[in-house]
Amino acid sequence: MPLEEAKEHGHAPTHTGGCRCGPVRFEASGEPFCATYCHCGDCRRASGAPVATFVGFIASDVCFQNERGATCGNHPLQRTFCSTCGAPIAYVDSRLDDQIFFMLGAMSSVQPDTPKPRLVGIDHVSLEVGSIEEAVYFYGRIFSFELRGTHKGDSEECVMAFIDMGTNSLL
């Protein structure tokens, strides 16, 4: 939804951000559903830092002004960055419907009256298991967690699960 149309429908932005030089700007009218850190190799290379910090929003609650920026990535991840200044902006994961994760450094304002996002992940841990369903069942007997999503491979077998577990996110 274009920014002006969102404002006409009463979706007042509560969170804003963009790149360093200005052409890439965004506003999110909804509340973030998570804030998380990641230190996987891809996030380290994309951010140029030992850890990347993201704030997750429902994608349909986000409007971009002017341009969305350039994209780079390998399926299922697409990262957005400014083609002029190179500032990293966000990523989307095609396995997670209607979600976008903005770099915390790209956020320029959070309205003071809005609650802070709930921290749901400190790092992403990749576990190699024989069966995702069995692993989810096993961890479900030990931990209380939210199953954020799953991904099926070419054989239509579940090959990945996204699990929020309080202080860690397992992939």
C-alpha positions in Angstrom: 0.0 0.0 0.0 1.5 3.4 -1.0 2.4 5.7 1.9 -0.3 8.4 1.0 -3.0 5.7 0.7 -2.1 4.3 4.1 -2.4 7.7 5.7 -5.8 8.2 4.0 -7.0 5.0 5.6 -5.9 6.0 9.1 -2.8 3.9 9.3 -0.6 6.5 11.1 3.0 5.5 11.1 4.5 4.6 14.5 8.0 3.6 13.3 10.1 5.2 10.6 13.5 4.6 9.1 15.6 4.5 6.0 19.1 4.8 4.5 21.9 7.2 5.4 21.5 9.4 2.3 17.7 9.6 2.1 16.1 8.0 -1.0 15.0 4.8 0.8 12.5 5.7 3.6 9.9 3.5 5.2 7.1 3.7 7.8 5.5 0.9 9.7 2.0 1.4 11.1 1.9 -1.8 13.1 3.8 -2.8 16.2 6.9 -5.0 15.7 6.4 -8.6 16.6 10.0 -9.3 17.5 13.5 -7.9 17.9 16.3 -10.4 17.4 20.1 -10.7 17.0 21.7 -13.0 14.4 25.3 -13.9 14.0 25.1 -16.4 11.1 27.6 -16.0 8.3 25.2 -14.4 5.9 24.1 -11.7 8.4 27.7 -11.0 9.4 28.7 -10.5 5.7 25.6 -8.4 4.9 26.0 -6.1 7.9 29.8 -6.0 8.1 29.5 -6.7 11.8 29.9 -9.7 14.2 26.2 -9.6 14.9 23.1 -8.0 13.2 20.1 -6.7 15.0 16.6 -6.8 13.4 13.1 -5.6 14.2 10.3 -7.7 12.6 7.1 -6.2 11.3 4.1 -7.6 9.4 5.0 -6.6 5.8 1.5 -5.4 5.0 1.9 -2.8 7.8 4.9 -1.3 6.0 5.0 1.5 3.4 8.0 2.7 1.4 8.4 6.3 0.3 10.2 7.0 -3.0 12.2 3.8 -3.6 12.5 0.5 -1.9 16.2 0.1 -2.5 18.2 -2.5 -4.4 18.0 -6.2 -3.5 20.6 -8.9 -3.2 20.4 -12.5 -2.0 19.9 -16.1 -2.6 16.5 -17.7 -2.4 14.8 -17.8 0.1 16.4 -14.6 1.5 16.3 -11.2 -0.2 18.2 -8.3 1.4 17.4 -4.6 0.7 20.0 -1.9 0.7 20.4 1.6 -0.7 22.0 1.6 -4.1 23.5 5.0 -3.5 25.0 4.8 0.1 25.0 1.0 0.5 23.2 1.1 3.9 21.5 -2.2 4.7 17.8 -1.8 5.2 15.9 -5.1 5.6 15.5 -8.7 4.6 12.5 -10.9 3.7 12.5 -14.6 3.9 10.0 -16.2 1.4 9.4 -19.1 3.9 7.9 -16.6 6.4 4.7 -15.1 5.0 4.0 -11.4 5.2 7.1 -10.6 7.4 9.9 -8.1 6.9 12.9 -7.6 9.2 14.5 -4.2 9.3 18.0 -3.6 10.5 17.8 -1.9 13.8 20.3 0.7 12.6 17.9 1.6 9.7 15.2 2.6 12.2 15.1 6.3 12.8 12.2 6.7 15.2 10.0 4.8 17.5 7.1 6.8 18.8 7.5 7.3 22.6 4.0 6.1 23.5 4.4 2.7 21.7 5.5 -0.3 23.7 9.0 -1.6 23.0 9.2 -4.9 21.0 9.5 -8.1 22.9 12.9 -9.7 22.5 12.4 -13.2 21.2 15.8 -14.2 20.0 19.4 -13.7 20.9 20.9 -15.9 18.2 20.0 -18.3 15.4 21.2 -21.9 15.9 21.1 -24.3 13.0 20.5 -27.9 14.1 20.9 -30.9 11.8 18.3 -33.4 12.7 16.8 -36.4 10.9 13.2 -35.3 11.1 12.0 -31.8 11.7 8.7 -33.1 13.1 10.5 -35.3 15.6 12.8 -32.4 16.7 9.8 -30.1 17.2 8.1 -32.7 19.3 11.3 -33.4 21.3 11.9 -29.7 22.0 8.2 -29.2 22.7 8.5 -31.6 25.6 11.4 -29.7 27.1 10.7 -26.0 26.2 7.8 -23.7 25.8 8.1 -22.1 22.4 6.2 -20.6 19.5 6.5 -22.3 16.1 6.8 -19.3 13.8 6.9 -21.2 10.5 8.1 -24.2 8.6 9.6 -24.7 5.1 9.2 -27.7 2.8 12.0 -28.8 0.5 11.7 -30.0 -3.1 10.4 -33.4 -1.9 7.6 -31.6 0.0 9.1 -32.8 3.2 9.5 -30.3 6.1 13.2 -29.4 6.1 13.2 -26.3 8.3 11.3 -25.0 11.4 11.5 -21.4 12.8 11.1 -21.6 16.6 11.1 -18.7 19.0 12.3 -19.9 22.4 12.7 -16.8 24.5 16.4 -16.1 24.6 17.3 -18.2 21.5 15.8 -18.8 18.1 16.4 -22.2 16.6 16.4 -22.7 12.9 
